[in-house]
């Protein structure tokens, strides 16, 4: 009887805490995945990944509230068929996109962020269920300078 009571108590505690653990993990995983995609775009620009005509291209990321788009070139075009859209999983959203024109574009070869503006260098994620937030800051050279 005591064993059954202890098992019931543990099951109850696990059930109560499990959703909050899943929600926190979801936010953290989305932040890590997004940073990884951004760094991949920077690396493509730095190593000179090119298009079919041999010209080197810049690479960038365009942010919207519920998704971000990986693109090639010096400007984002929503109709470009080479774009790759990554949807944020529910309930994660971008709360604040504090970047010029909601995008980061990396320069060919040096990988620096084009048109970098101090103070416009971050994106904030929010979990709309738990209200947990994470803000990611970038430097001119594309380095993540802080996550808080």
ABEGO torsion letter per residue (X at the ends): XAAAAAAAAAAAAAAAAAAAAAAAAAAAAAAAAAAAAAAAAAAAAAAGBBBAAGBBBBBBBBBBAABBBBBBEABBBAABAABBBBBBBOABBBABBBBBGGBBBBBBGAGBBBGBBBGBABBBBBBAAAGBBBBBBBBAAGBBABBX
